[in-house]
Every structure is written in C-alpha cells, then in structure tokens.
Amino acid sequence: MLRNAAVVGYGYCRAKNQLQGVTLMAQSCCSVQRRQFLWQSSTAAGALVCRAWAQASQPAAEESPAPCAVWDVHVHLAGLSGTVAQRVARLLRHAQRVGVEKIVLHMGTTLVSHPKPEEFRRHNDEVLEAISVAPERVMGFVYLNPQYQQESLAELDRCVRDGSMLGVKLWIAMVCSRPELDPIARRCAELEVPILQHTFFRAGGNLPDESTPADLATLAARHPQTRFICAHTGVDWERGVRAIRATKNVYAEISGSDPTAGIVEMAVRELGPQRVLYGSDAPGRSFASQLAKVQGADIPESSKRLILGENLRRLLASALQRGKNR
Amino acid sequence: MIVDVNVNLSLWPFRRTPCDEPQRLVEALRRGGVTEAWTGTLDGVFHRDLGAANARLAQHCRQWGPGLLVPFGSVNPLLPDWQEELRRCRHQYHMPGIRLHPNYHGYRLDDAPLGQLLQEAARHGLIVQIALRMEDVRVQHQLMPVPDVELAPLAKILEGLPPLRLVLLNVSRANRLEHLRALAALPSVYFDLAMWEGIGGVAALAEVVSTDRILFGSHLPLFPLHSSLLKLRESELSAAQSEAIRSENARRLLPRKS
C-alpha cells in the first residue's frame, strides 16, 4: 500500500540557502506579499522566459523560441532526495533549462494515497516551505482527502483563503464522483480556485479509489461554477478527452503519459485550445517530454501560448488578483 | 549533427500521427537537425510477410530519404525460413542491421530461435536493435496487451555469443537498473533515450550505463522529435557528452561510408 511505504523517511527541513540562479527568501506564509509578487512577476514573465529559452537553445535543432512564459501545473516534491529546498532547487534548475518559468507543486516529499488530516497538513506545510524557498517561481495547490470533509475544508481555508496556495489537489483517496466531494467543490467556487484531480483510464482497471475522467465529468456537472483540471487526461487520453468533452468547466491537463504524437492536436480539436493545460508530473516525468507534446504539436502558435501558460494564468487570475488587492 | 537510431516508417494500427507519412517524417527529421536516421518499419511489428515489409522499407528509404534514412529490416526468428529475411536484409538491401520485436512476435530473449538469430547476425556483422516496448503497457488497446520485453536473461546470453553490436530501443524506468548495468558492462551494448523519463533523465541514465553507451533515439513518428531534443537540453551534460549522445556513439557503432 502506498500509504505504508510513503511515511518512511518523511523529513521536514526549513533549510534556507542560496540556490544557483534562484534568490531564496525567508520562509513566510504571507499570502499578500506572495500573491502581489506573483501577479507582478507574471506580467514581465514572457521576456524573462524567452531569454532563458534562447540561452538554453542549441543550433541546428527544431528548437524554436518559447512562445510565452511556460507555467507547469503539475509538479511534485516526491521522487527526489534531500531537503525541500534542495528538491526545489533541482526542479527549478531543470525546469529553467527547457524554459519553464513557474511550477505548481502539490503533495509533500512522500506519496500518501489516503492521508489522515495530520498527514495532509504536513504535506501542505512542505509545499508552503517550498513556496517560501522560491516564491517568484513556485506556486502550490493544497492536498486534501475528502474522506475527512471538515478537516479538508479547514485546510482549504488555511492554505488558500488565508494562505498562499492557489488551488486544490485531489489524488486517489476517493473516487471523485462521490458526494463527499461536493462541499470542497462548492468552497472552491467561492474562492474561485480550481481543483486538480488525478485521473486514469488504466488498462485492466483502475486502483480501488482512483478516478477516471468520466468520474470527474460527473462531479463537474454538479458544480458548473467550479473549474476542474483533469490531470493526465486519463493517461489514455483518447478516451479521456472524449469523457470530458461535453463538460465545459473541465480542463484537460496533459502530464504524466508518454509524449505520444497527436495528444495535443486531439485535445485542441475536441475541446478548443482554451481548455488544454501543460503539466509535466515532474520529477517522475521530464519537463522535456511533456513540453514536447505541445512544442511538437501541429497547432497554431497562439494555441501553444494558451496551453503553455495563458490558460493557467487565466484560471489562477482570481486568486492572484485577490492577493494583489489585499 | 544528430544520428537518430529509433525511427519508423509506416503506420501504427491504433492511431495516425502527424509525421507518419514519409515526406512529413523526413521533413521533421531534417528540421530537427537529424543527419542520419536508423529506420525500421511498423509493418515489421505486425505483418507476417516481412519480406514485403522490408522491401517497402528499403524502397521508401531510397525514395524519400536517400542519405538520411538508413533501413533496418525486421526479422522474426519464429517464422519459417527467417534466414532468408536476414540474407535479403544483408545482401539485397545492404542494411547495416536489423530490428527485433520479441514481445510482439511472441518469444522471450532466452528462447532458442533468438539465440540462433543473434549468432547469425554476429557472424555477418549486423547491428541488432531490440525494441523493449512500443508504448506504455498501461494504456494499450484492450484487444492487444503486449508486455514489455523481459531483459533479465539477455546479459548471460550475450556472454555466450561472438561479439555483437546490440542496441536496446525504448529502454524505460520499467527496466531494472541492475539489468541495464549488467548489459552496459558488456562490450558494444547501447541504449537509446526515447522512452527514458524523469527530470534530467539523460544524465541519470548516463550514471547507470555511462555516456558512451547512450544513443539519440526519438521513436518518431510515435513520439515527436522534440521530446528527445528537449531531454538532451534538460540534462546537465557537457558539450562532449552531448555530442557523444547526439552522434559520436552511433558513428562509432556504424561508421559513415566514405
């Protein structure tokens, strides 16, 4: 069971160092300052990232400049070694090499499939720490377990309403079509933040509490005011895209599968470019292979810009603006 | 200059991809800076008339990518008279190597017919490519689940053969590191990077098998060429390491004809 293996080696460290190319800031959960910083930095981000991309480019290859500031909505701390600060440094170093400007982290340094409240709070503390390490490049979604409804709502308030996080992450604690998720979905609509739900159409059948894109579409249909991100688009994306096609408040996120040619073309054709988001699932996946799904897609440059960053900035705009207005 | 050792012509049965027509495939390779592409045929994965599949492969390589596409024919050692396929690849089409798909053709690496084929290939100096998977087993078509090739017996088999130039295609995290290390300890076993995953993945693979055993492979047209290009950029490699992976290792394996 993931849960049992995951708690081994749990570490919590508040190391603060100078990272290569990243100015570290003292840990602070001050959401106002952080959100103001993110909002301001996002406006100048395009030039910054285009520069980074150009510097990393090598001649004679199919490596056109990044069309916009790339934001990655699906990155984890688990799967690396070291302190939180060291993990963030490594993630950002590799992200920068391929032109990814900002990353959204969710879940802590271990993988726990059915976390108890004290466990998901620890996970979220680690993400908050990661944000504090590099607030100009790291964002966070709060990890919740709908089996613990009240505790999850309290954690949502702590990390999003009163904290610096910008969305919700749900993994495999419960199939997401169940009514236990409704209070969380309603609260996210009030806070105007998205829910990113792991999904899989797994050959041979899903894990017991694992959701499919169809499950997410069911939940999303009950909550038209909430925006949902269909993480991995079911991995089997040809089924995943179809499952969410009719539910307009669900976005396809392309992380975590092989960089199969055609995934983004199909998503854009069936959903429109405004409903497709870049994510990597790093460090398990490379930033590179998942970026290639977009960079190598036979779609207009304007669509690539939407997928690589503009759509996510639009999804998070309310949360970022709220921080700015505080 | 890039030598891409993992390219295919023809169609995948379960989807069309943007570069699965020869002209577009060649355009993508040239645009990406690929100067030589070791090219198999997807027909060779699924067809039983491999004679026809290899003839088409040779003809299409000549027609669409002379000097760029280098054909690697398919041989299935479970088919009757596979030796004739090998002979044609070598003599008729002047192919420098062959590509094998043990999991799609239904044999294990320790099955006797493969041993005979490897013996013959070694005797004739052919490069042998073995594709360990073609797609993620978790999302395969429900009518055709194909498990990955089990690598465990391979190192021991190779120890009993004459020197053989072997390329393992689509090595992935599903393969056990101890098996990769054992194979890398043998002379002339190489690994392509098309399906190797994780941040900084190419550098991580180099720690397992060493830089001089990694070859640039794209798995085009099933993957976009961008994936392997960007993977190289994502990893922290020296210029020398990058050049080795892009072309020099492959060139050592298959020197350019003067």
HADDOCK unambig.tbl for C-alpha pairs under 7 A between the chains (distance, minus, plus):
assign (segid A and resid 60 and name CA) (segid B and resid 32 and name CA) 6.83 0.50 0.50
assign (segid A and resid 60 and name CA) (segid B and resid 33 and name CA) 5.15 0.50 0.50
assign (segid A and resid 61 and name CA) (segid B and resid 31 and name CA) 6.72 0.50 0.50
assign (segid A and resid 61 and name CA) (segid B and resid 32 and name CA) 4.31 0.50 0.50
assign (segid A and resid 61 and name CA) (segid B and resid 33 and name CA) 4.72 0.50 0.50
assign (segid A and resid 62 and name CA) (segid B and resid 31 and name CA) 5.69 0.50 0.50
assign (segid A and resid 62 and name CA) (segid B and resid 32 and name CA) 4.09 0.50 0.50
assign (segid A and resid 62 and name CA) (segid B and resid 33 and name CA) 6.88 0.50 0.50
assign (segid A and resid 62 and name CA) (segid B and resid 226 and name CA) 6.91 0.50 0.50
assign (segid A and resid 94 and name CA) (segid B and resid 199 and name CA) 6.64 0.50 0.50
assign (segid A and resid 94 and name CA) (segid B and resid 200 and name CA) 6.44 0.50 0.50
assign (segid A and resid 94 and name CA) (segid B and resid 234 and name CA) 5.55 0.50 0.50
assign (segid A and resid 94 and name CA) (segid B and resid 235 and name CA) 6.99 0.50 0.50
assign (segid A and resid 97 and name CA) (segid B and resid 233 and name CA) 6.48 0.50 0.50
assign (segid A and resid 97 and name CA) (segid B and resid 234 and name CA) 5.26 0.50 0.50
assign (segid A and resid 98 and name CA) (segid B and resid 230 and name CA) 6.74 0.50 0.50
assign (segid A and resid 98 and name CA) (segid B and resid 233 and name CA) 6.57 0.50 0.50
assign (segid A and resid 98 and name CA) (segid B and resid 234 and name CA) 5.70 0.50 0.50
assign (segid A and resid 202 and name CA) (segid B and resid 138 and name CA) 5.72 0.50 0.50
assign (segid A and resid 202 and name CA) (segid B and resid 139 and name CA) 6.16 0.50 0.50
assign (segid A and resid 203 and name CA) (segid B and resid 138 and name CA) 5.09 0.50 0.50
assign (segid A and resid 203 and name CA) (segid B and resid 139 and name CA) 5.30 0.50 0.50
assign (segid A and resid 203 and name CA) (segid B and resid 140 and name CA) 6.49 0.50 0.50
assign (segid A and resid 203 and name CA) (segid B and resid 142 and name CA) 6.83 0.50 0.50
assign (segid A and resid 236 and name CA) (segid B and resid 139 and name CA) 5.34 0.50 0.50
assign (segid A and resid 259 and name CA) (segid B and resid 223 and name CA) 5.67 0.50 0.50
assign (segid A and resid 259 and name CA) (segid B and resid 227 and name CA) 6.97 0.50 0.50
assign (segid A and resid 260 and name CA) (segid B and resid 222 and name CA) 5.77 0.50 0.50
assign (segid A and resid 260 and name CA) (segid B and resid 223 and name CA) 4.78 0.50 0.50
assign (segid A and resid 261 and name CA) (segid B and resid 17 and name CA) 5.76 0.50 0.50
assign (segid A and resid 261 and name CA) (segid B and resid 18 and name CA) 6.91 0.50 0.50
assign (segid A and resid 261 and name CA) (segid B and resid 222 and name CA) 5.55 0.50 0.50
assign (segid A and resid 261 and name CA) (segid B and resid 223 and name CA) 4.83 0.50 0.50
assign (segid A and resid 261 and name CA) (segid B and resid 224 and name CA) 5.48 0.50 0.50
assign (segid A and resid 262 and name CA) (segid B and resid 17 and name CA) 5.73 0.50 0.50
assign (segid A and resid 262 and name CA) (segid B and resid 18 and name CA) 6.68 0.50 0.50
assign (segid A and resid 282 and name CA) (segid B and resid 198 and name CA) 6.61 0.50 0.50
assign (segid A and resid 282 and name CA) (segid B and resid 199 and name CA) 6.31 0.50 0.50
assign (segid A and resid 283 and name CA) (segid B and resid 198 and name CA) 5.32 0.50 0.50
assign (segid A and resid 283 and name CA) (segid B and resid 199 and name CA) 5.10 0.50 0.50
assign (segid A and resid 284 and name CA) (segid B and resid 197 and name CA) 6.87 0.50 0.50
assign (segid A and resid 284 and name CA) (segid B and resid 198 and name CA) 4.68 0.50 0.50
assign (segid A and resid 284 and name CA) (segid B and resid 199 and name CA) 6.94 0.50 0.50
assign (segid A and resid 285 and name CA) (segid B and resid 197 and name CA) 5.23 0.50 0.50
assign (segid A and resid 285 and name CA) (segid B and resid 198 and name CA) 4.19 0.50 0.50
assign (segid A and resid 285 and name CA) (segid B and resid 199 and name CA) 6.22 0.50 0.50
assign (segid A and resid 286 and name CA) (segid B and resid 197 and name CA) 5.70 0.50 0.50
assign (segid A and resid 286 and name CA) (segid B and resid 198 and name CA) 4.34 0.50 0.50
assign (segid A and resid 286 and name CA) (segid B and resid 199 and name CA) 4.19 0.50 0.50
assign (segid A and resid 286 and name CA) (segid B and resid 200 and name CA) 6.84 0.50 0.50
assign (segid A and resid 286 and name CA) (segid B and resid 201 and name CA) 6.80 0.50 0.50
assign (segid A and resid 287 and name CA) (segid B and resid 199 and name CA) 6.41 0.50 0.50
assign (segid A and resid 288 and name CA) (segid B and resid 227 and name CA) 5.99 0.50 0.50
assign (segid A and resid 288 and name CA) (segid B and resid 230 and name CA) 4.93 0.50 0.50
assign (segid A and resid 288 and name CA) (segid B and resid 231 and name CA) 5.10 0.50 0.50
assign (segid A and resid 288 and name CA) (segid B and resid 234 and name CA) 6.48 0.50 0.50
assign (segid A and resid 289 and name CA) (segid B and resid 227 and name CA) 4.46 0.50 0.50
assign (segid A and resid 289 and name CA) (segid B and resid 230 and name CA) 6.96 0.50 0.50
assign (segid A and resid 289 and name CA) (segid B and resid 231 and name CA) 6.61 0.50 0.50
assign (segid A and resid 292 and name CA) (segid B and resid 224 and name CA) 6.73 0.50 0.50
assign (segid A and resid 292 and name CA) (segid B and resid 226 and name CA) 5.08 0.50 0.50
assign (segid A and resid 292 and name CA) (segid B and resid 227 and name CA) 4.79 0.50 0.50
assign (segid A and resid 295 and name CA) (segid B and resid 226 and name CA) 6.99 0.50 0.50
assign (segid A and resid 296 and name CA) (segid B and resid 224 and name CA) 5.65 0.50 0.50
assign (segid A and resid 296 and name CA) (segid B and resid 226 and name CA) 5.78 0.50 0.50
